[in-house]
Amino acid sequence: MVETDELFIRDDPIFVNKELLEINHLPDEGRIVGRDEEIKLLANAVNPAIFGQSPSNILIYGKTGTGKSLCAKHVSGRLVDAAESEGVTAAFAYVDCAQDTTETQAVQTIASSLNRPQATGINIPDKGISTATYYKRLWRILDESYDVVLILLDEIDKLADDAILMQLSRAGEAGKLTDCKIGVVGISNKIRYKDRMDERVKSSLCEREFVFPPYDASQLGEIMEARRDAFREGVLDGGVIPRAAALAAREHGDARKAIDILRYAGEIAQSTGAERVQEGFVTDARKRAETDRFRELIRGSTPHSRYVLNALTILSLNDAGTDGFRTTAIYDVYEEICRQEGTDTLSLRRVRDLLKEHAFLDIIEQSRHSGGSAEGSYTKHRLLEDPTVVRDVLVDQG
Ligand SMILES: Nc1ncnc2c1ncn2[C@@H]1O[C@H](COP(=O)(O)OP(=O)(O)OP(=O)(O)O)[C@@H](O)[C@H]1O
């Protein structure tokens, strides 16, 4: 008989179904909370696709963890099924533009995710063919296999340029490159992303725009409650979810963070050998979730965006008590950082824009002040994240 090694735990005392709390877990319909209206509006915009007609192109904005990707994927999946029952062949491709930043990578991902090599006989290699060849194969795949496709470009602002958007919008124009109808769903948490787009691409790709608001405490509570069965029955103390919901709502209304707090609280119980997940664990769990969230937020951000943040962090670490720092003070430190990095500085205007982007993501807070008639009014910037967390993450990311 094989002996069981007592060193390893076989029955997890805390979790029974931990996948429910994993970052990329896609909850089924019953577990999507508080987004009925957004789901309806998205469905409405792509509705023509179920009859094989062109869906509207969509841009979805909203802060991180507000369910943008989740709802876009959910509606796309349902659209594919609904189209099928109308006799229309549809599919959707999902591209994480933070991973696939170049035009070639993005078109490769789209082509390989839509390709059914057995049926098409087309090969999409990982590399070794030109961008133009990827496109040609993509158009062939679309023509051979589909009446309509949706292309989801998540974190669309991370694309190096507009080239692929240009191609997709051309392809979408009545049968120029393919007969398949194409709908593009761009997703971004940079509210100013559109300003950077080429005018032609903008008018074609931004037919419908949606802004997803942050969740409130009761929605976050429901989102977590809907995953309570990740835990063994009875191990979760009554106060854990309300506490985690209150904290997550007060800070960002970010569902991912709320779920992370819950998972970490469970892991703390596991690692300390506690029998129950206690409300007190939420404080440490929150700190870990905050670090993760921030790391994710600045993942793939441009070096200058990080230098600007680093400048404000250095000021904040040196002078914790103030109500913020003026743009010019931040710019001085930023210039020094650029000197050390051996890179040219961006203009003060661009730095102001980068600060606005950080403000939109709730990394910093901006306030207007009046300096009296001599000075006019000016803006102050204050770091909302814990400066030590920011510093550690920035050091990690180089
Ligand atoms: N309404 C909801 N109901 C249930 N779970 C949700 C809901 N909204 C978000 N979540 C959970 O939070 C996770 C993060 O959501 P999602 O990826 O959709 O956010 P996002 O708005 O796209 O954020 P980001 O800009 O960071 O990509 C999802 O994988 C899902 O597990």
The ligand as an SDF file (V2000), in Angstrom:
LIG
                    3D

 31 33  0  0  0  0  0  0  0  0999 V2000
  -20.2410   42.9710  -12.4480 N   0  0  0  0  0  0  0  0  0  0  0  0
  -19.4100   41.9980  -12.0630 C   0  0  0  0  0  0  0  0  0  0  0  0
  -19.8970   40.8800  -11.5340 N   0  0  0  0  0  0  0  0  0  0  0  0
  -19.0670   39.8970  -11.1790 C   0  0  0  0  0  0  0  0  0  0  0  0
  -17.7310   39.9520  -11.2870 N   0  0  0  0  0  0  0  0  0  0  0  0
  -17.1840   41.0600  -11.7970 C   0  0  0  0  0  0  0  0  0  0  0  0
  -18.0000   42.1330  -12.2100 C   0  0  0  0  0  0  0  0  0  0  0  0
  -17.2150   43.1100  -12.6910 N   0  0  0  0  0  0  0  0  0  0  0  0
  -15.9500   42.6680  -12.5930 C   0  0  0  0  0  0  0  0  0  0  0  0
  -15.9220   41.4400  -12.0480 N   0  0  0  0  0  0  0  0  0  0  0  0
  -14.7120   40.6470  -11.7550 C   0  0  0  0  0  0  0  0  0  0  0  0
  -13.5920   41.5050  -11.7510 O   0  0  0  0  0  0  0  0  0  0  0  0
  -12.6460   41.1060  -12.7360 C   0  0  0  0  0  0  0  0  0  0  0  0
  -12.1240   42.3460  -13.4260 C   0  0  0  0  0  0  0  0  0  0  0  0
  -13.1100   42.8740  -14.2780 O   0  0  0  0  0  0  0  0  0  0  0  0
  -12.7640   43.3470  -15.7610 P   0  0  0  0  0  0  0  0  0  0  0  0
  -11.5550   42.6170  -16.2590 O   0  0  0  0  0  0  0  0  0  0  0  0
  -13.9780   43.2490  -16.5740 O   0  0  0  0  0  0  0  0  0  0  0  0
  -12.4020   44.8330  -15.4840 O   0  0  0  0  0  0  0  0  0  0  0  0
  -12.0030   45.9470  -16.4990 P   0  0  0  0  0  0  0  0  0  0  0  0
  -12.9690   47.0500  -16.3020 O   0  0  0  0  0  0  0  0  0  0  0  0
  -11.8570   45.3820  -17.8610 O   0  0  0  0  0  0  0  0  0  0  0  0
  -10.6220   46.3860  -15.9000 O   0  0  0  0  0  0  0  0  0  0  0  0
   -9.2240   46.6910  -16.5980 P   0  0  0  0  0  0  0  0  0  0  0  0
   -9.3280   48.0510  -17.1810 O   0  0  0  0  0  0  0  0  0  0  0  0
   -8.2700   46.6340  -15.4420 O   0  0  0  0  0  0  0  0  0  0  0  0
   -9.0010   45.5740  -17.5880 O   0  0  0  0  0  0  0  0  0  0  0  0
  -13.3810   40.1660  -13.6770 C   0  0  0  0  0  0  0  0  0  0  0  0
  -12.5670   39.1420  -14.1750 O   0  0  0  0  0  0  0  0  0  0  0  0
  -14.4430   39.5860  -12.8020 C   0  0  0  0  0  0  0  0  0  0  0  0
  -13.9060   38.4520  -12.1610 O   0  0  0  0  0  0  0  0  0  0  0  0
  1  2  1  0
  2  3  1  0
  2  7  2  0
  3  4  2  0
  4  5  1  0
  5  6  2  0
  6  7  1  0
  6 10  1  0
  7  8  1  0
  8  9  2  0
  9 10  1  0
 10 11  1  0
 11 12  1  0
 11 30  1  0
 12 13  1  0
 13 14  1  0
 13 28  1  0
 14 15  1  0
 15 16  1  0
 16 17  2  0
 16 18  1  0
 16 19  1  0
 19 20  1  0
 20 21  2  0
 20 22  1  0
 20 23  1  0
 23 24  1  0
 24 25  2  0
 24 26  1  0
 24 27  1  0
 28 29  1  0
 28 30  1  0
 30 31  1  0
M  END
$$$$
